Amino acid sequence: MALIRLDFYGAFKANSAIFCLIPLWTIVFGVQAVRYVRYGSKKLKGWQDLSLYFSAVVLVAYGVIRNISML
């Protein structure tokens, strides 16, 4: 909701992991978009798969640690 109101500080406080991963996602999907336009390839490269798996692990770990610390 904070992002919808353009309250970036509030959104960062709510989920800072997303803001830390946005540059990585921008690179991964930007490279993929260029590859798709130039070569028509939809398949992700190894480093792209690895970076998306890394993102998933970071988000799950962040969610678990944040919720444990709230107890």
mmCIF file of the N, C-alpha and C atoms, coordinates in Angstrom:
data_MODEL
# 
_entry.id   MODEL 
# 
loop_
_atom_site.group_PDB 
_atom_site.id 
_atom_site.type_symbol 
_atom_site.label_atom_id 
_atom_site.label_alt_id 
_atom_site.label_comp_id 
_atom_site.label_asym_id 
_atom_site.label_entity_id 
_atom_site.label_seq_id 
_atom_site.pdbx_PDB_ins_code 
_atom_site.Cartn_x 
_atom_site.Cartn_y 
_atom_site.Cartn_z 
_atom_site.occupancy 
_atom_site.B_iso_or_equiv 
_atom_site.pdbx_formal_charge 
_atom_site.auth_seq_id 
_atom_site.auth_comp_id 
_atom_site.auth_asym_id 
_atom_site.auth_atom_id 
_atom_site.pdbx_PDB_model_num 
ATOM 1   N N  . MET A 1 1  ? 0.822  -1.189  0.000   1.00 0.00 ? 1  MET A N  1 
ATOM 2   C CA . MET A 1 1  ? 0.000  0.000   0.000   1.00 0.00 ? 1  MET A CA 1 
ATOM 3   C C  . MET A 1 1  ? 0.867  1.254   0.000   1.00 0.00 ? 1  MET A C  1 
ATOM 4   N N  . ALA A 1 2  ? 2.026  1.165   0.663   1.00 0.00 ? 2  ALA A N  1 
ATOM 5   C CA . ALA A 1 2  ? 2.894  2.338   0.732   1.00 0.00 ? 2  ALA A CA 1 
ATOM 6   C C  . ALA A 1 2  ? 3.406  2.717   -0.656  1.00 0.00 ? 2  ALA A C  1 
ATOM 7   N N  . LEU A 1 3  ? 3.708  1.738   -1.485  1.00 0.00 ? 3  LEU A N  1 
ATOM 8   C CA . LEU A 1 3  ? 4.171  2.036   -2.849  1.00 0.00 ? 3  LEU A CA 1 
ATOM 9   C C  . LEU A 1 3  ? 3.073  2.681   -3.683  1.00 0.00 ? 3  LEU A C  1 
ATOM 10  N N  . ILE A 1 4  ? 1.839  2.272   -3.481  1.00 0.00 ? 4  ILE A N  1 
ATOM 11  C CA . ILE A 1 4  ? 0.728  2.872   -4.215  1.00 0.00 ? 4  ILE A CA 1 
ATOM 12  C C  . ILE A 1 4  ? 0.605  4.348   -3.863  1.00 0.00 ? 4  ILE A C  1 
ATOM 13  N N  . ARG A 1 5  ? 0.882  4.681   -2.590  1.00 0.00 ? 5  ARG A N  1 
ATOM 14  C CA . ARG A 1 5  ? 0.839  6.081   -2.151  1.00 0.00 ? 5  ARG A CA 1 
ATOM 15  C C  . ARG A 1 5  ? 2.167  6.802   -2.426  1.00 0.00 ? 5  ARG A C  1 
ATOM 16  N N  . LEU A 1 6  ? 3.114  6.112   -3.060  1.00 0.00 ? 6  LEU A N  1 
ATOM 17  C CA . LEU A 1 6  ? 4.456  6.630   -3.356  1.00 0.00 ? 6  LEU A CA 1 
ATOM 18  C C  . LEU A 1 6  ? 5.212  7.009   -2.088  1.00 0.00 ? 6  LEU A C  1 
ATOM 19  N N  . ASP A 1 7  ? 4.951  6.280   -1.022  1.00 0.00 ? 7  ASP A N  1 
ATOM 20  C CA . ASP A 1 7  ? 5.667  6.448   0.244   1.00 0.00 ? 7  ASP A CA 1 
ATOM 21  C C  . ASP A 1 7  ? 6.814  5.436   0.256   1.00 0.00 ? 7  ASP A C  1 
ATOM 22  N N  . PHE A 1 8  ? 7.926  5.818   -0.357  1.00 0.00 ? 8  PHE A N  1 
ATOM 23  C CA . PHE A 1 8  ? 9.041  4.889   -0.508  1.00 0.00 ? 8  PHE A CA 1 
ATOM 24  C C  . PHE A 1 8  ? 9.695  4.557   0.826   1.00 0.00 ? 8  PHE A C  1 
ATOM 25  N N  . TYR A 1 9  ? 9.753  5.506   1.739   1.00 0.00 ? 9  TYR A N  1 
ATOM 26  C CA . TYR A 1 9  ? 10.331 5.233   3.049   1.00 0.00 ? 9  TYR A CA 1 
ATOM 27  C C  . TYR A 1 9  ? 9.500  4.188   3.799   1.00 0.00 ? 9  TYR A C  1 
ATOM 28  N N  . GLY A 1 10 ? 8.199  4.346   3.780   1.00 0.00 ? 10 GLY A N  1 
ATOM 29  C CA . GLY A 1 10 ? 7.320  3.381   4.434   1.00 0.00 ? 10 GLY A CA 1 
ATOM 30  C C  . GLY A 1 10 ? 7.392  2.006   3.781   1.00 0.00 ? 10 GLY A C  1 
ATOM 31  N N  . ALA A 1 11 ? 7.482  1.991   2.469   1.00 0.00 ? 11 ALA A N  1 
ATOM 32  C CA . ALA A 1 11 ? 7.587  0.714   1.758   1.00 0.00 ? 11 ALA A CA 1 
ATOM 33  C C  . ALA A 1 11 ? 8.911  0.033   2.074   1.00 0.00 ? 11 ALA A C  1 
ATOM 34  N N  . PHE A 1 12 ? 9.974  0.824   2.179   1.00 0.00 ? 12 PHE A N  1 
ATOM 35  C CA . PHE A 1 12 ? 11.279 0.252   2.519   1.00 0.00 ? 12 PHE A CA 1 
ATOM 36  C C  . PHE A 1 12 ? 11.269 -0.320  3.930   1.00 0.00 ? 12 PHE A C  1 
ATOM 37  N N  . LYS A 1 13 ? 10.620 0.376   4.851   1.00 0.00 ? 13 LYS A N  1 
ATOM 38  C CA . LYS A 1 13 ? 10.521 -0.144  6.216   1.00 0.00 ? 13 LYS A CA 1 
ATOM 39  C C  . LYS A 1 13 ? 9.697  -1.424  6.262   1.00 0.00 ? 13 LYS A C  1 
ATOM 40  N N  . ALA A 1 14 ? 8.679  -1.522  5.432   1.00 0.00 ? 14 ALA A N  1 
ATOM 41  C CA . ALA A 1 14 ? 7.809  -2.692  5.431   1.00 0.00 ? 14 ALA A CA 1 
ATOM 42  C C  . ALA A 1 14 ? 8.500  -3.921  4.840   1.00 0.00 ? 14 ALA A C  1 
ATOM 43  N N  . ASN A 1 15 ? 9.274  -3.737  3.772   1.00 0.00 ? 15 ASN A N  1 
ATOM 44  C CA . ASN A 1 15 ? 9.946  -4.875  3.141   1.00 0.00 ? 15 ASN A CA 1 
ATOM 45  C C  . ASN A 1 15 ? 11.190 -4.385  2.409   1.00 0.00 ? 15 ASN A C  1 
ATOM 46  N N  . SER A 1 16 ? 12.269 -4.259  3.141   1.00 0.00 ? 16 SER A N  1 
ATOM 47  C CA . SER A 1 16 ? 13.510 -3.737  2.560   1.00 0.00 ? 16 SER A CA 1 
ATOM 48  C C  . SER A 1 16 ? 14.173 -4.737  1.609   1.00 0.00 ? 16 SER A C  1 
ATOM 49  N N  . ALA A 1 17 ? 13.858 -6.016  1.747   1.00 0.00 ? 17 ALA A N  1 
ATOM 50  C CA . ALA A 1 17 ? 14.464 -7.021  0.865   1.00 0.00 ? 17 ALA A CA 1 
ATOM 51  C C  . ALA A 1 17 ? 14.071 -6.791  -0.593  1.00 0.00 ? 17 ALA A C  1 
ATOM 52  N N  . ILE A 1 18 ? 12.853 -6.394  -0.825  1.00 0.00 ? 18 ILE A N  1 
ATOM 53  C CA . ILE A 1 18 ? 12.403 -6.123  -2.194  1.00 0.00 ? 18 ILE A CA 1 
ATOM 54  C C  . ILE A 1 18 ? 13.237 -5.007  -2.818  1.00 0.00 ? 18 ILE A C  1 
ATOM 55  N N  . PHE A 1 19 ? 13.459 -3.950  -2.064  1.00 0.00 ? 19 PHE A N  1 
ATOM 56  C CA . PHE A 1 19 ? 14.227 -2.821  -2.598  1.00 0.00 ? 19 PHE A CA 1 
ATOM 57  C C  . PHE A 1 19 ? 15.678 -3.198  -2.860  1.00 0.00 ? 19 PHE A C  1 
ATOM 58  N N  . CYS A 1 20 ? 16.217 -4.107  -2.072  1.00 0.00 ? 20 CYS A N  1 
ATOM 59  C CA . CYS A 1 20 ? 17.596 -4.552  -2.299  1.00 0.00 ? 20 CYS A CA 1 
ATOM 60  C C  . CYS A 1 20 ? 17.698 -5.456  -3.527  1.00 0.00 ? 20 CYS A C  1 
ATOM 61  N N  . LEU A 1 21 ? 16.628 -6.149  -3.865  1.00 0.00 ? 21 LEU A N  1 
ATOM 62  C CA . LEU A 1 21 ? 16.650 -7.080  -5.002  1.00 0.00 ? 21 LEU A CA 1 
ATOM 63  C C  . LEU A 1 21 ? 16.213 -6.433  -6.318  1.00 0.00 ? 21 LEU A C  1 
ATOM 64  N N  . ILE A 1 22 ? 15.631 -5.280  -6.283  1.00 0.00 ? 22 ILE A N  1 
ATOM 65  C CA . ILE A 1 22 ? 15.170 -4.622  -7.512  1.00 0.00 ? 22 ILE A CA 1 
ATOM 66  C C  . ILE A 1 22 ? 16.292 -4.411  -8.530  1.00 0.00 ? 22 ILE A C  1 
ATOM 67  N N  . PRO A 1 23 ? 17.496 -3.960  -8.132  1.00 0.00 ? 23 PRO A N  1 
ATOM 68  C CA . PRO A 1 23 ? 18.565 -3.818  -9.135  1.00 0.00 ? 23 PRO A CA 1 
ATOM 69  C C  . PRO A 1 23 ? 18.927 -5.144  -9.804  1.00 0.00 ? 23 PRO A C  1 
ATOM 70  N N  . LEU A 1 24 ? 18.961 -6.225  -9.035  1.00 0.00 ? 24 LEU A N  1 
ATOM 71  C CA . LEU A 1 24 ? 19.254 -7.543  -9.607  1.00 0.00 ? 24 LEU A CA 1 
ATOM 72  C C  . LEU A 1 24 ? 18.179 -7.953  -10.600 1.00 0.00 ? 24 LEU A C  1 
ATOM 73  N N  . TRP A 1 25 ? 16.919 -7.771  -10.239 1.00 0.00 ? 25 TRP A N  1 
ATOM 74  C CA . TRP A 1 25 ? 15.818 -8.126  -11.138 1.00 0.00 ? 25 TRP A CA 1 
ATOM 75  C C  . TRP A 1 25 ? 15.837 -7.285  -12.398 1.00 0.00 ? 25 TRP A C  1 
ATOM 76  N N  . THR A 1 26 ? 16.186 -6.017  -12.261 1.00 0.00 ? 26 THR A N  1 
ATOM 77  C CA . THR A 1 26 ? 16.256 -5.134  -13.418 1.00 0.00 ? 26 THR A CA 1 
ATOM 78  C C  . THR A 1 26 ? 17.302 -5.627  -14.416 1.00 0.00 ? 26 THR A C  1 
ATOM 79  N N  . ILE A 1 27 ? 18.443 -6.038  -13.911 1.00 0.00 ? 27 ILE A N  1 
ATOM 80  C CA . ILE A 1 27 ? 19.509 -6.556  -14.780 1.00 0.00 ? 27 ILE A CA 1 
ATOM 81  C C  . ILE A 1 27 ? 19.069 -7.855  -15.442 1.00 0.00 ? 27 ILE A C  1 
ATOM 82  N N  . VAL A 1 28 ? 18.540 -8.783  -14.654 1.00 0.00 ? 28 VAL A N  1 
ATOM 83  C CA . VAL A 1 28 ? 18.138 -10.094 -15.197 1.00 0.00 ? 28 VAL A CA 1 
ATOM 84  C C  . VAL A 1 28 ? 17.078 -9.934  -16.278 1.00 0.00 ? 28 VAL A C  1 
ATOM 85  N N  . PHE A 1 29 ? 16.033 -9.185  -16.001 1.00 0.00 ? 29 PHE A N  1 
ATOM 86  C CA . PHE A 1 29 ? 14.947 -9.061  -16.966 1.00 0.00 ? 29 PHE A CA 1 
ATOM 87  C C  . PHE A 1 29 ? 15.301 -8.129  -18.120 1.00 0.00 ? 29 PHE A C  1 
ATOM 88  N N  . GLY A 1 30 ? 16.188 -7.177  -17.877 1.00 0.00 ? 30 GLY A N  1 
ATOM 89  C CA . GLY A 1 30 ? 16.661 -6.328  -18.974 1.00 0.00 ? 30 GLY A CA 1 
ATOM 90  C C  . GLY A 1 30 ? 17.479 -7.113  -19.983 1.00 0.00 ? 30 GLY A C  1 
ATOM 91  N N  . VAL A 1 31 ? 18.398 -7.937  -19.482 1.00 0.00 ? 31 VAL A N  1 
ATOM 92  C CA . VAL A 1 31 ? 19.202 -8.783  -20.374 1.00 0.00 ? 31 VAL A CA 1 
ATOM 93  C C  . VAL A 1 31 ? 18.302 -9.763  -21.119 1.00 0.00 ? 31 VAL A C  1 
ATOM 94  N N  . GLN A 1 32 ? 17.321 -10.315 -20.420 1.00 0.00 ? 32 GLN A N  1 
ATOM 95  C CA . GLN A 1 32 ? 16.407 -11.260 -21.060 1.00 0.00 ? 32 GLN A CA 1 
ATOM 96  C C  . GLN A 1 32 ? 15.573 -10.578 -22.135 1.00 0.00 ? 32 GLN A C  1 
ATOM 97  N N  . ALA A 1 33 ? 15.137 -9.354  -21.887 1.00 0.00 ? 33 ALA A N  1 
ATOM 98  C CA . ALA A 1 33 ? 14.349 -8.620  -22.880 1.00 0.00 ? 33 ALA A CA 1 
ATOM 99  C C  . ALA A 1 33 ? 15.178 -8.338  -24.129 1.00 0.00 ? 33 ALA A C  1 
ATOM 100 N N  . VAL A 1 34 ? 16.425 -7.944  -23.936 1.00 0.00 ? 34 VAL A N  1 
ATOM 101 C CA . VAL A 1 34 ? 17.307 -7.691  -25.082 1.00 0.00 ? 34 VAL A CA 1 
ATOM 102 C C  . VAL A 1 34 ? 17.540 -8.982  -25.858 1.00 0.00 ? 34 VAL A C  1 
ATOM 103 N N  . ARG A 1 35 ? 17.779 -10.079 -25.138 1.00 0.00 ? 35 ARG A N  1 
ATOM 104 C CA . ARG A 1 35 ? 18.003 -11.368 -25.802 1.00 0.00 ? 35 ARG A CA 1 
ATOM 105 C C  . ARG A 1 35 ? 16.765 -11.807 -26.586 1.00 0.00 ? 35 ARG A C  1 
ATOM 106 N N  . TYR A 1 36 ? 15.590 -11.559 -26.021 1.00 0.00 ? 36 TYR A N  1 
ATOM 107 C CA . TYR A 1 36 ? 14.363 -11.945 -26.705 1.00 0.00 ? 36 TYR A CA 1 
ATOM 108 C C  . TYR A 1 36 ? 14.154 -11.127 -27.974 1.00 0.00 ? 36 TYR A C  1 
ATOM 109 N N  . VAL A 1 37 ? 14.400 -9.824  -27.889 1.00 0.00 ? 37 VAL A N  1 
ATOM 110 C CA . VAL A 1 37 ? 14.196 -8.958  -29.060 1.00 0.00 ? 37 VAL A CA 1 
ATOM 111 C C  . VAL A 1 37 ? 15.203 -9.293  -30.153 1.00 0.00 ? 37 VAL A C  1 
ATOM 112 N N  . ARG A 1 38 ? 16.458 -9.502  -29.781 1.00 0.00 ? 38 ARG A N  1 
ATOM 113 C CA . ARG A 1 38 ? 17.493 -9.760  -30.782 1.00 0.00 ? 38 ARG A CA 1 
ATOM 114 C C  . ARG A 1 38 ? 17.438 -11.164 -31.377 1.00 0.00 ? 38 ARG A C  1 
ATOM 115 N N  . TYR A 1 39 ? 17.252 -12.172 -30.495 1.00 0.00 ? 39 TYR A N  1 
ATOM 116 C CA . TYR A 1 39 ? 17.390 -13.552 -30.957 1.00 0.00 ? 39 TYR A CA 1 
ATOM 117 C C  . TYR A 1 39 ? 16.113 -14.379 -30.849 1.00 0.00 ? 39 TYR A C  1 
ATOM 118 N N  . GLY A 1 40 ? 15.099 -13.870 -30.223 1.00 0.00 ? 40 GLY A N  1 
ATOM 119 C CA . GLY A 1 40 ? 13.858 -14.619 -30.051 1.00 0.00 ? 40 GLY A CA 1 
ATOM 120 C C  . GLY A 1 40 ? 13.958 -15.719 -29.017 1.00 0.00 ? 40 GLY A C  1 
ATOM 121 N N  . SER A 1 41 ? 15.013 -15.707 -28.209 1.00 0.00 ? 41 SER A N  1 
ATOM 122 C CA . SER A 1 41 ? 15.232 -16.739 -27.203 1.00 0.00 ? 41 SER A CA 1 
ATOM 123 C C  . SER A 1 41 ? 14.469 -16.417 -25.927 1.00 0.00 ? 41 SER A C  1 
ATOM 124 N N  . LYS A 1 42 ? 13.705 -17.392 -25.443 1.00 0.00 ? 42 LYS A N  1 
ATOM 125 C CA . LYS A 1 42 ? 12.955 -17.213 -24.209 1.00 0.00 ? 42 LYS A CA 1 
ATOM 126 C C  . LYS A 1 42 ? 13.632 -17.897 -23.030 1.00 0.00 ? 42 LYS A C  1 
ATOM 127 N N  . LYS A 1 43 ? 14.640 -18.708 -23.297 1.00 0.00 ? 43 LYS A N  1 
ATOM 128 C CA . LYS A 1 43 ? 15.278 -19.489 -22.244 1.00 0.00 ? 43 LYS A CA 1 
ATOM 129 C C  . LYS A 1 43 ? 16.235 -18.618 -21.434 1.00 0.00 ? 43 LYS A C  1 
ATOM 130 N N  . LEU A 1 44 ? 16.157 -18.765 -20.097 1.00 0.00 ? 44 LEU A N  1 
ATOM 131 C CA . LEU A 1 44 ? 17.055 -18.044 -19.214 1.00 0.00 ? 44 LEU A CA 1 
ATOM 132 C C  . LEU A 1 44 ? 18.416 -18.725 -19.198 1.00 0.00 ? 44 LEU A C  1 
ATOM 133 N N  . LYS A 1 45 ? 19.464 -17.935 -19.066 1.00 0.00 ? 45 LYS A N  1 
ATOM 134 C CA . LYS A 1 45 ? 20.815 -18.471 -18.926 1.00 0.00 ? 45 LYS A CA 1 
ATOM 135 C C  . LYS A 1 45 ? 21.008 -18.952 -17.496 1.00 0.00 ? 45 LYS A C  1 
ATOM 136 N N  . GLY A 1 46 ? 22.093 -19.662 -17.254 1.00 0.00 ? 46 GLY A N  1 
ATOM 137 C CA . GLY A 1 46 ? 22.372 -20.221 -15.932 1.00 0.00 ? 46 GLY A CA 1 
ATOM 138 C C  . GLY A 1 46 ? 22.465 -19.183 -14.834 1.00 0.00 ? 46 GLY A C  1 
ATOM 139 N N  . TRP A 1 47 ? 23.141 -18.064 -15.111 1.00 0.00 ? 47 TRP A N  1 
ATOM 140 C CA . TRP A 1 47 ? 23.296 -17.044 -14.076 1.00 0.00 ? 47 TRP A CA 1 
ATOM 141 C C  . TRP A 1 47 ? 21.968 -16.366 -13.769 1.00 0.00 ? 47 TRP A C  1 
ATOM 142 N N  . GLN A 1 48 ? 21.072 -16.309 -14.761 1.00 0.00 ? 48 GLN A N  1 
ATOM 143 C CA . GLN A 1 48 ? 19.762 -15.711 -14.522 1.00 0.00 ? 48 GLN A CA 1 
ATOM 144 C C  . GLN A 1 48 ? 18.918 -16.626 -13.635 1.00 0.00 ? 48 GLN A C  1 
ATOM 145 N N  . ASP A 1 49 ? 18.940 -17.923 -13.930 1.00 0.00 ? 49 ASP A N  1 
ATOM 146 C CA . ASP A 1 49 ? 18.236 -18.876 -13.073 1.00 0.00 ? 49 ASP A CA 1 
ATOM 147 C C  . ASP A 1 49 ? 18.763 -18.805 -11.648 1.00 0.00 ? 49 ASP A C  1 
ATOM 148 N N  . LEU A 1 50 ? 20.072 -18.797 -11.525 1.00 0.00 ? 50 LEU A N  1 
ATOM 149 C CA . LEU A 1 50 ? 20.699 -18.761 -10.208 1.00 0.00 ? 50 LEU A CA 1 
ATOM 150 C C  . LEU A 1 50 ? 20.318 -17.487 -9.452  1.00 0.00 ? 50 LEU A C  1 
ATOM 151 N N  . SER A 1 51 ? 20.289 -16.363 -10.136 1.00 0.00 ? 51 SER A N  1 
ATOM 152 C CA . SER A 1 51 ? 19.952 -15.114 -9.462  1.00 0.00 ? 51 SER A CA 1 
ATOM 153 C C  . SER A 1 51 ? 18.480 -15.091 -9.026  1.00 0.00 ? 51 SER A C  1 
ATOM 154 N N  . LEU A 1 52 ? 17.596 -15.698 -9.798  1.00 0.00 ? 52 LEU A N  1 
ATOM 155 C CA . LEU A 1 52 ? 16.185 -15.744 -9.396  1.00 0.00 ? 52 LEU A CA 1 
ATOM 156 C C  . LEU A 1 52 ? 15.977 -16.710 -8.229  1.00 0.00 ? 52 LEU A C  1 
ATOM 157 N N  . TYR A 1 53 ? 16.706 -17.832 -8.215  1.00 0.00 ? 53 TYR A N  1 
ATOM 158 C CA . TYR A 1 53 ? 16.653 -18.739 -7.064  1.00 0.00 ? 53 TYR A CA 1 
ATOM 159 C C  . TYR A 1 53 ? 17.203 -18.049 -5.819  1.00 0.00 ? 53 TYR A C  1 
ATOM 160 N N  . PHE A 1 54 ? 18.291 -17.307 -5.989  1.00 0.00 ? 54 PHE A N  1 
ATOM 161 C CA . PHE A 1 54 ? 18.872 -16.538 -4.889  1.00 0.00 ? 54 PHE A CA 1 
ATOM 162 C C  . PHE A 1 54 ? 17.856 -15.547 -4.346  1.00 0.00 ? 54 PHE A C  1 
ATOM 163 N N  . SER A 1 55 ? 17.139 -14.883 -5.229  1.00 0.00 ? 55 SER A N  1 
ATOM 164 C CA . SER A 1 55 ? 16.113 -13.921 -4.811  1.00 0.00 ? 55 SER A CA 1 
ATOM 165 C C  . SER A 1 55 ? 15.025 -14.608 -3.989  1.00 0.00 ? 55 SER A C  1 
ATOM 166 N N  . ALA A 1 56 ? 14.605 -15.785 -4.436  1.00 0.00 ? 56 ALA A N  1 
ATOM 167 C CA . ALA A 1 56 ? 13.569 -16.515 -3.708  1.00 0.00 ? 56 ALA A CA 1 
ATOM 168 C C  . ALA A 1 56 ? 14.046 -16.902 -2.315  1.00 0.00 ? 56 ALA A C  1 
ATOM 169 N N  . VAL A 1 57 ? 15.287 -17.367 -2.216  1.00 0.00 ? 57 VAL A N  1 
ATOM 170 C CA . VAL A 1 57 ? 15.842 -17.750 -0.920  1.00 0.00 ? 57 VAL A CA 1 
ATOM 171 C C  . VAL A 1 57 ? 15.945 -16.535 -0.003  1.00 0.00 ? 57 VAL A C  1 
ATOM 172 N N  . VAL A 1 58 ? 16.399 -15.416 -0.542  1.00 0.00 ? 58 VAL A N  1 
ATOM 173 C CA . VAL A 1 58 ? 16.522 -14.194 0.262   1.00 0.00 ? 58 VAL A CA 1 
ATOM 174 C C  . VAL A 1 58 ? 15.155 -13.749 0.762   1.00 0.00 ? 58 VAL A C  1 
ATOM 175 N N  . LEU A 1 59 ? 14.151 -13.766 -0.097  1.00 0.00 ? 59 LEU A N  1 
ATOM 176 C CA . LEU A 1 59 ? 12.818 -13.317 0.311   1.00 0.00 ? 59 LEU A CA 1 
ATOM 177 C C  . LEU A 1 59 ? 12.198 -14.236 1.363   1.00 0.00 ? 59 LEU A C  1 
ATOM 178 N N  . VAL A 1 60 ? 12.369 -15.541 1.205   1.00 0.00 ? 60 VAL A N  1 
ATOM 179 C CA . VAL A 1 60 ? 11.840 -16.477 2.206   1.00 0.00 ? 60 VAL A CA 1 
ATOM 180 C C  . VAL A 1 60 ? 12.577 -16.298 3.527   1.00 0.00 ? 60 VAL A C  1 
ATOM 181 N N  . ALA A 1 61 ? 13.909 -16.213 3.474   1.00 0.00 ? 61 ALA A N  1 
ATOM 182 C CA . ALA A 1 61 ? 14.687 -16.035 4.702   1.00 0.00 ? 61 ALA A CA 1 
ATOM 183 C C  . ALA A 1 61 ? 14.325 -14.725 5.393   1.00 0.00 ? 61 ALA A C  1 
ATOM 184 N N  . TYR A 1 62 ? 14.181 -13.666 4.615   1.00 0.00 ? 62 TYR A N  1 
ATOM 185 C CA . TYR A 1 62 ? 13.805 -12.367 5.181   1.00 0.00 ? 62 TYR A CA 1 
ATOM 186 C C  . TYR A 1 62 ? 12.436 -12.445 5.860   1.00 0.00 ? 62 TYR A C  1 
ATOM 187 N N  . GLY A 1 63 ? 11.489 -13.089 5.205   1.00 0.00 ? 63 GLY A N  1 
ATOM 188 C CA . GLY A 1 63 ? 10.157 -13.217 5.789   1.00 0.00 ? 63 GLY A CA 1 
ATOM 189 C C  . GLY A 1 63 ? 10.157 -14.018 7.077   1.00 0.00 ? 63 GLY A C  1 
ATOM 190 N N  . VAL A 1 64 ? 10.924 -15.102 7.107   1.00 0.00 ? 64 VAL A N  1 
ATOM 191 C CA . VAL A 1 64 ? 10.993 -15.932 8.314   1.00 0.00 ? 64 VAL A CA 1 
ATOM 192 C C  . VAL A 1 64 ? 11.665 -15.158 9.444   1.00 0.00 ? 64 VAL A C  1 
ATOM 193 N N  . ILE A 1 65 ? 12.808 -14.536 9.146   1.00 0.00 ? 65 ILE A N  1 
ATOM 194 C CA . ILE A 1 65 ? 13.533 -13.805 10.195  1.00 0.00 ? 65 ILE A CA 1 
ATOM 195 C C  . ILE A 1 65 ? 12.717 -12.619 10.696  1.00 0.00 ? 65 ILE A C  1 
ATOM 196 N N  . ARG A 1 66 ? 12.058 -11.920 9.805   1.00 0.00 ? 66 ARG A N  1 
ATOM 197 C CA . ARG A 1 66 ? 11.246 -10.771 10.227  1.00 0.00 ? 66 ARG A CA 1 
ATOM 198 C C  . ARG A 1 66 ? 10.100 -11.217 11.122  1.00 0.00 ? 66 ARG A C  1 
ATOM 199 N N  . ASN A 1 67 ? 9.457  -12.336 10.777  1.00 0.00 ? 67 ASN A N  1 
ATOM 200 C CA . ASN A 1 67 ? 8.321  -12.794 11.578  1.00 0.00 ? 67 ASN A CA 1 
ATOM 201 C C  . ASN A 1 67 ? 8.771  -13.410 12.889  1.00 0.00 ? 67 ASN A C  1 
ATOM 202 N N  . ILE A 1 68 ? 9.934  -14.032 12.933  1.00 0.00 ? 68 ILE A N  1 
ATOM 203 C CA . ILE A 1 68 ? 10.430 -14.568 14.188  1.00 0.00 ? 68 ILE A CA 1 
ATOM 204 C C  . ILE A 1 68 ? 10.786 -13.431 15.140  1.00 0.00 ? 68 ILE A C  1 
ATOM 205 N N  . SER A 1 69 ? 11.367 -12.387 14.605  1.00 0.00 ? 69 SER A N  1 
ATOM 206 C CA . SER A 1 69 ? 11.761 -11.263 15.461  1.00 0.00 ? 69 SER A CA 1 
ATOM 207 C C  . SER A 1 69 ? 10.560 -10.499 15.997  1.00 0.00 ? 69 SER A C  1 
ATOM 208 N N  . MET A 1 70 ? 9.392  -10.644 15.378  1.00 0.00 ? 70 MET A N  1 
ATOM 209 C CA . MET A 1 70 ? 8.190  -9.956  15.857  1.00 0.00 ? 70 MET A CA 1 
ATOM 210 C C  . MET A 1 70 ? 7.572  -10.674 17.037  1.00 0.00 ? 70 MET A C  1 
ATOM 211 N N  . LEU A 1 71 ? 7.922  -11.925 17.253  1.00 0.00 ? 71 LEU A N  1 
ATOM 212 C CA . LEU A 1 71 ? 7.333  -12.683 18.367  1.00 0.00 ? 71 LEU A CA 1 
ATOM 213 C C  . LEU A 1 71 ? 7.857  -12.145 19.623  1.00 0.00 ? 71 LEU A C  1 
# 
